[in-house]
Amino acid sequence: MKEIQQLTKDQLYIQLKNQSENFYSTVSSTLDFTFFEDHSSDEEDLSEFLEMLDQETAEKIKAASLDPNNDDTPTIILAENEEKNALDLITEAGEGYKIILFEQDINLSENLFVEDYVVLIVIGNIQAKNIIINGSLYCSGDLSCTVLFGASGNDNETFINGNITSSLIAENGHYTVAEGSIRSKYLISLHNAIEGKEGRFIENISLDGSNEAELLHPEIIDENDYFDEGAFLHFINKNTPDAVFK
């Protein structure tokens, strides 16, 4: 990835406004709530909360809230993708949140990975082998891949303004939505929702619920009969989606 320049929030929003109104509204409202909303009105509630604690704990929490380095405001970067194989979007230790804007299609022969401190915004289409989203992904066009997997503890989302086409679409605590349709051979939805506003068309097997031990390959089930995320990611790198189900 080649960083071109840092952007302000206003510069980013101007770029988004040049896309559809729906795309701009969805992305900006989420970013405003997550990063840019003024939370000063919460100070009174914080004071009341601190009064309920012992003095030592209250002082630690107050100091942390006043720490200038404890700032979740993200760095916003306009970048170009120079990778043709795999693309890992990660942050360095202590770097904080990062919003990365690509004004181009992403076409990869291997995997795209977005870590939990990264918001990726793509003005264009995305094509890759496996797409793993722990942070957030916003795409103005279509997305196609073998596996699309989101897992973020229900904190982040994947929003595709067009259609999603995959062999397997899955989530383990991650909201995934396409404004268009979702077409996939298999679906695994465990702790959130996978939504295609113009339809969700699954050719073979849909797992919507908690009976993963009955349907999924034993290698991706833990000793308590639950979905094992780490084992799943390892499994899909070595096997086709057809092998995920029994």
ZATORLO-904225 format. One line per 4 residues: number of its first residue (from 1); for each residue x, y, z of N, C-alpha, C. Coordinates in steps of 0.05 Angstrom, whole numbers, plus 5000, padded with zeros to 4 digits. Example, Ala and Ser with C-alpha at 12.3 -4.5 7.8 and 13.67 -1.06 7.14 Angstrom:
% residues 2
1	5264/4886/5156/5246/4910/5156/5264/4934/5156 | 5257/4955/5142/5273/4979/5143/5258/5001/5157
END
This chain:
% residues 246
1	5017/4976/5000/5000/5000/5000/5017/5025/5000 | 5011/5044/4983/5026/5069/4981/5008/5091/4992 | 5018/5104/5013/5003/5127/5025/5008/5152/5009 | 4987/5165/5000/4989/5189/4983/4988/5214/5000
5	4968/5216/5017/4966/5240/5035/4946/5234/5057 | 4949/5250/5079/4930/5248/5100/4907/5267/5093 | 4883/5259/5101/4859/5275/5096/4846/5284/5122 | 4831/5306/5120/4814/5313/5142/4787/5299/5139
9	4771/5300/5160/4745/5288/5158/4728/5301/5136 | 4730/5327/5133/4715/5341/5113/4724/5333/5085 | 4750/5330/5081/4760/5322/5055/4750/5293/5048 | 4750/5276/5068/4740/5249/5064/4711/5249/5056
13	4695/5265/5070/4666/5266/5065/4660/5278/5037 | 4676/5296/5028/4672/5307/5001/4676/5285/4981 | 4697/5268/4985/4701/5245/4967/4677/5226/4967 | 4666/5221/4991/4644/5203/4993/4618/5214/4980
17	4615/5241/4982/4591/5253/4970/4590/5251/4940 | 4614/5247/4928/4615/5244/4899/4605/5216/4890 | 4601/5198/4910/4589/5172/4904/4559/5175/4908 | 4545/5153/4913/4516/5155/4917/4510/5167/4944
21	4486/5180/4946/4478/5192/4971/4475/5170/4992 | 4466/5147/4985/4463/5125/5004/4490/5116/5015 | 4510/5114/4998/4537/5106/5007/4548/5127/5026 | 4546/5153/5019/4556/5174/5036/4542/5174/5063
25	4516/5172/5063/4500/5173/5087/4507/5150/5106 | 4510/5126/5095/4516/5103/5111/4544/5105/5124 | 4564/5112/5108/4591/5113/5118/4594/5136/5138 | 4585/5160/5130/4590/5183/5147/4575/5181/5174
29	4550/5170/5174/4536/5168/5199/4550/5149/5218 | 4561/5127/5207/4575/5108/5224/4601/5120/5235 | 4616/5133/5218/4641/5145/5227/4636/5167/5247 | 4615/5183/5243/4609/5204/5262/4603/5192/5289
33	4587/5172/5290/4579/5160/5315/4603/5147/5329 | 4620/5133/5313/4642/5118/5324/4665/5135/5333 | 4672/5155/5316/4697/5170/5320/4694/5200/5325 | 4674/5213/5313/4675/5242/5311/4653/5256/5328
37	4635/5240/5340/4613/5252/5356/4624/5265/5381 | 4613/5288/5388/4621/5302/5413/4608/5288/5437 | 4625/5277/5454/4614/5263/5478/4617/5279/5503 | 4620/5305/5500/4623/5322/5524/4599/5322/5542
41	4575/5316/5530/4551/5315/5546/4551/5292/5566 | 4570/5274/5562/4572/5250/5580/4588/5256/5605 | 4600/5280/5607/4618/5286/5629/4603/5285/5656 | 4578/5295/5656/4562/5295/5681/4557/5266/5690
45	4550/5249/5671/4546/5220/5677/4571/5208/5688 | 4594/5215/5676/4620/5204/5685/4625/5213/5714 | 4620/5238/5721/4625/5248/5748/4608/5233/5768 | 4583/5228/5761/4565/5213/5779/4575/5185/5783
49	4585/5173/5761/4596/5146/5763/4621/5145/5781 | 4638/5165/5778/4663/5165/5794/4657/5168/5824 | 4636/5182/5831/4629/5185/5859/4621/5159/5872 | 4614/5139/5856/4606/5113/5866/4629/5095/5872
53	4653/5103/5862/4677/5085/5864/4694/5094/5888 | 4713/5076/5895/4733/5083/5915/4752/5103/5903 | 4765/5119/5919/4780/5142/5910/4803/5134/5890 | 4817/5112/5897/4839/5103/5880/4830/5096/5852
57	4808/5080/5850/4798/5072/5824/4787/5096/5808 | 4774/5114/5823/4762/5138/5810/4785/5155/5798 | 4807/5158/5812/4829/5174/5803/4842/5162/5778 | 4844/5135/5777/4855/5122/5753/4838/5126/5729
61	4812/5123/5732/4793/5127/5709/4793/5156/5700 | 4793/5174/5719/4794/5203/5712/4819/5210/5697 | 4842/5200/5706/4867/5205/5693/4868/5194/5664 | 4857/5170/5661/4856/5158/5634/4838/5175/5615
65	4816/5185/5626/4798/5201/5608/4810/5227/5600 | 4829/5238/5617/4842/5263/5611/4868/5260/5596 | 4877/5236/5592/4903/5230/5579/4902/5239/5550 | 4918/5258/5541/4918/5267/5514/4925/5245/5494
69	4939/5225/5503/4946/5203/5485/4924/5182/5483 | 4903/5185/5499/4881/5167/5498/4859/5178/5480 | 4866/5181/5455/4849/5194/5435/4843/5174/5413 | 4817/5168/5409/4809/5148/5389/4804/5161/5362
73	4810/5187/5359/4806/5200/5333/4825/5187/5312 | 4814/5177/5291/4832/5161/5272/4848/5179/5253 | 4870/5169/5244/4884/5180/5222/4870/5172/5196 | 4866/5192/5178/4852/5186/5153/4872/5188/5130
77	4875/5167/5114/4895/5165/5094/4883/5159/5067 | 4891/5175/5047/4885/5169/5019/4909/5152/5009 | 4903/5128/4998/4924/5110/4991/4919/5097/4964 | 4940/5085/4953/4938/5069/4929/4946/5040/4935
81	4932/5021/4924/4940/4993/4928/4959/4985/4906 | 4983/4977/4913/5003/4968/4894/5006/4938/4894 | 4990/4924/4911/4992/4895/4913/4974/4881/4893 | 4985/4859/4882/4969/4842/4864/4962/4816/4876
85	4977/4808/4897/4972/4783/4910/4956/4787/4936 | 4969/4789/4959/4955/4792/4984/4958/4821/4995 | 4938/4830/5010/4939/4857/5022/4930/4855/5051 | 4949/4861/5069/4943/4861/5098/4942/4890/5108
89	4919/4899/5117/4917/4926/5127/4917/4925/5157 | 4940/4932/5169/4944/4930/5198/4956/4956/5208 | 4954/4960/5234/4967/4983/5247/4990/4974/5264 | 5009/4993/5268/5031/4987/5286/5023/4991/5315
93	5038/4980/5333/5032/4982/5362/5031/5012/5370 | 5009/5020/5383/5006/5047/5392/4997/5067/5371 | 4993/5057/5347/4986/5076/5325/4957/5086/5326 | 4939/5070/5338/4911/5078/5340/4895/5071/5315
97	4871/5082/5314/4853/5076/5292/4862/5089/5266 | 4855/5076/5244/4863/5087/5218/4840/5082/5198 | 4834/5103/5183/4815/5101/5161/4831/5103/5135 | 4828/5082/5118/4843/5081/5093/4823/5083/5070
101	4828/5102/5052/4811/5106/5029/4826/5099/5003 | 4815/5080/4988/4825/5073/4962/4805/5083/4941 | 4814/5099/4922/4797/5109/4900/4802/5092/4875 | 4801/5066/4878/4806/5047/4856/4796/5020/4863
105	4793/5003/4843/4786/4975/4848/4808/4961/4862 | 4802/4941/4878/4821/4923/4890/4818/4896/4877 | 4839/4886/4864/4839/4860/4851/4864/4844/4861 | 4858/4823/4876/4880/4808/4889/4876/4778/4881
109	4899/4765/4877/4898/4736/4872/4896/4720/4897 | 4904/4732/4920/4903/4719/4946/4884/4734/4965 | 4893/4738/4990/4874/4747/5011/4876/4777/5016 | 4853/4788/5025/4851/4815/5036/4844/4812/5066
113	4861/4825/5083/4856/4824/5112/4854/4852/5122 | 4833/4858/5138/4829/4884/5151/4828/4880/5181 | 4848/4890/5195/4849/4885/5224/4829/4903/5238 | 4826/4899/5265/4804/4912/5279/4808/4942/5284
117	4831/4953/5280/4835/4981/5283/4834/4996/5257 | 4826/4983/5236/4826/4995/5209/4797/4996/5198 | 4790/5019/5186/4766/5022/5170/4776/5026/5141 | 4768/5007/5124/4775/5008/5096/4751/5018/5080
121	4756/5039/5064/4735/5049/5046/4745/5047/5017 | 4730/5033/5000/4739/5029/4973/4719/5041/4954 | 4728/5060/4938/4711/5072/4917/4716/5055/4892 | 4700/5035/4888/4704/5016/4867/4695/4988/4875
125	4705/4968/4860/4698/4940/4866/4721/4926/4879 | 4715/4904/4892/4735/4887/4906/4733/4859/4896 | 4756/4848/4889/4758/4819/4882/4783/4808/4895 | 4779/4785/4910/4801/4772/4923/4794/4743/4928
129	4813/4727/4937/4807/4699/4944/4791/4699/4970 | 4804/4703/4993/4790/4704/5018/4792/4732/5029 | 4770/4743/5039/4768/4770/5050/4761/4767/5080 | 4779/4775/5098/4775/4772/5126/4773/4800/5138
133	4750/4806/5151/4746/4833/5162/4742/4832/5192 | 4762/4843/5206/4759/4846/5235/4753/4875/5242 | 4760/4893/5224/4752/4921/5228/4726/4927/5213 | 4726/4948/5196/4702/4954/5180/4710/4957/5151
137	4692/4950/5134/4696/4952/5105/4672/4966/5093 | 4677/4987/5077/4656/5000/5061/4664/5001/5032 | 4648/4990/5015/4654/4988/4986/4632/4999/4970 | 4638/5018/4952/4617/5031/4936/4607/5014/4913
141	4622/4993/4906/4614/4976/4883/4607/4948/4892 | 4616/4928/4876/4610/4900/4881/4634/4887/4894 | 4629/4865/4908/4650/4849/4921/4647/4820/4912 | 4669/4808/4903/4669/4779/4895/4693/4766/4907
145	4689/4741/4917/4711/4727/4931/4703/4698/4934 | 4722/4682/4944/4715/4654/4951/4702/4654/4979 | 4716/4667/4999/4705/4668/5026/4705/4697/5035 | 4681/4706/5045/4679/4732/5059/4672/4726/5088
149	4690/4734/5106/4686/4727/5135/4690/4753/5151 | 4670/4758/5169/4672/4781/5187/4670/4772/5216 | 4688/4782/5232/4688/4776/5261/4699/4800/5276 | 4682/4814/5291/4691/4838/5304/4678/4842/5332
153	4668/4821/5344/4655/4824/5370/4631/4842/5368 | 4618/4843/5345/4594/4859/5340/4600/4889/5341 | 4625/4897/5339/4632/4925/5340/4633/4939/5312 | 4639/4923/5291/4644/4935/5265/4625/4922/5244
157	4628/4931/5219/4610/4921/5199/4624/4921/5171 | 4611/4905/5154/4619/4905/5125/4594/4915/5110 | 4597/4936/5094/4576/4948/5079/4584/4949/5050 | 4569/4935/5033/4575/4935/5004/4551/4948/4990
161	4557/4970/4975/4536/4985/4963/4524/4971/4938 | 4538/4951/4928/4529/4935/4906/4521/4907/4914 | 4532/4887/4900/4526/4859/4905/4550/4844/4917 | 4544/4823/4931/4564/4805/4941/4561/4778/4927
165	4583/4768/4915/4583/4741/4903/4606/4726/4915 | 4600/4702/4926/4621/4687/4940/4614/4657/4939 | 4633/4641/4948/4627/4613/4952/4618/4608/4981 | 4629/4623/5000/4621/4622/5028/4621/4649/5040
169	4599/4657/5052/4597/4682/5066/4591/4675/5095 | 4607/4686/5114/4604/4678/5142/4609/4701/5161 | 4597/4700/5184/4603/4720/5205/4602/4706/5232 | 4619/4717/5250/4620/4708/5278/4621/4733/5296
173	4598/4747/5297/4597/4772/5311/4604/4796/5294 | 4591/4799/5271/4598/4820/5252/4574/4824/5234 | 4565/4849/5231/4542/4856/5213/4552/4859/5185 | 4540/4844/5166/4548/4844/5138/4523/4850/5122
177	4524/4871/5105/4501/4878/5089/4509/4886/5061 | 4493/4878/5041/4495/4887/5014/4470/4903/5007 | 4473/4926/4995/4450/4941/4985/4437/4926/4962 | 4453/4911/4948/4442/4894/4926/4436/4866/4937
181	4445/4846/4922/4439/4819/4929/4464/4805/4940 | 4459/4783/4954/4481/4765/4963/4476/4738/4949 | 4496/4728/4935/4495/4702/4922/4519/4686/4931 | 4513/4663/4944/4535/4647/4954/4526/4618/4955
185	4546/4600/4954/4540/4571/4956/4533/4564/4985 | 4547/4576/5004/4544/4569/5032/4542/4595/5049 | 4529/4592/5072/4527/4615/5091/4530/4604/5120 | 4546/4619/5136/4548/4613/5164/4543/4639/5179
189	4521/4641/5194/4515/4665/5210/4510/4656/5239 | 4527/4666/5257/4527/4656/5284/4518/4676/5305 | 4527/4701/5303/4521/4720/5325/4512/4747/5316 | 4507/4751/5290/4497/4777/5281/4479/4772/5257
193	4482/4787/5235/4464/4784/5212/4480/4787/5187 | 4471/4773/5166/4481/4775/5139/4457/4782/5122 | 4457/4806/5111/4433/4816/5098/4438/4825/5069 | 4422/4815/5050/4422/4825/5023/4395/4839/5018
197	4396/4865/5014/4370/4880/5013/4354/4874/4988 | 4367/4863/4967/4352/4855/4944/4350/4824/4942 | 4357/4811/4964/4354/4782/4965/4380/4769/4974 | 4377/4746/4987/4399/4730/4996/4395/4702/4985
201	4412/4695/4965/4408/4670/4950/4431/4651/4956 | 4425/4630/4972/4444/4611/4981/4438/4584/4967 | 4457/4575/4951/4453/4551/4934/4451/4525/4951 | 4468/4522/4970/4470/4496/4984/4461/4497/5013
205	4479/4503/5032/4473/4501/5060/4474/4529/5073 | 4454/4535/5090/4454/4558/5107/4454/4550/5136 | 4473/4560/5151/4474/4556/5180/4467/4582/5193 | 4442/4585/5202/4433/4609/5215/4425/4601/5243
209	4443/4602/5262/4436/4594/5289/4460/4583/5304 | 4455/4563/5321/4477/4554/5339/4481/4524/5337 | 4473/4511/5315/4477/4483/5313/4502/4476/5296 | 4523/4492/5300/4547/4489/5284/4560/4461/5286
213	4559/4449/5310/4571/4422/5313/4558/4401/5296 | 4533/4405/5289/4518/4385/5273/4525/4388/5243 | 4533/4411/5234/4536/4416/5206/4565/4420/5197 | 4582/4430/5214/4609/4439/5206/4629/4417/5210
217	4651/4418/5194/4673/4399/5196/4684/4399/5225 | 4690/4376/5236/4700/4374/5263/4725/4390/5269 | 4742/4395/5248/4766/4410/5253/4761/4439/5260 | 4737/4450/5254/4732/4478/5261/4712/4480/5284
221	4709/4458/5299/4692/4458/5323/4710/4453/5347 | 4707/4469/5369/4724/4466/5392/4713/4443/5410 | 4727/4440/5433/4720/4418/5451/4692/4421/5464 | 4681/4446/5463/4655/4450/5474/4633/4451/5453
225	4640/4441/5429/4621/4440/5406/4613/4467/5395 | 4631/4487/5398/4626/4513/5386/4645/4519/5363 | 4637/4537/5346/4654/4546/5324/4680/4557/5334 | 4702/4549/5323/4729/4558/5331/4740/4576/5308
229	4741/4601/5314/4748/4621/5293/4776/4617/5282 | 4795/4613/5300/4823/4608/5291/4826/4584/5274 | 4813/4562/5283/4814/4537/5267/4800/4541/5240 | 4778/4556/5239/4764/4562/5214/4782/4577/5194
233	4796/4597/5204/4813/4613/5186/4836/4596/5175 | 4847/4579/5192/4868/4560/5184/4857/4540/5163 | 4833/4531/5168/4820/4511/5151/4815/4521/5123 | 4804/4546/5121/4797/4556/5094/4821/4563/5077
237	4844/4567/5090/4868/4573/5075/4879/4547/5062 | 4870/4524/5071/4880/4499/5060/4859/4482/5046 | 4834/4490/5049/4812/4475/5038/4792/4492/5023 | 4775/4480/5006/4754/4495/4992/4730/4498/5010
241	4713/4517/5005/4688/4520/5021/4671/4495/5022 | 4672/4478/5001/4656/4453/5002/4664/4435/5025 | 4689/4438/5035/4698/4420/5056/4690/4431/5084 | 4680/4455/5086/4673/4467/5112/4650/4452/5125
245	4631/4443/5108/4608/4429/5119/4612/4398/5117 | 4599/4383/5135/4601/4354/5135/4589/4342/5109
END
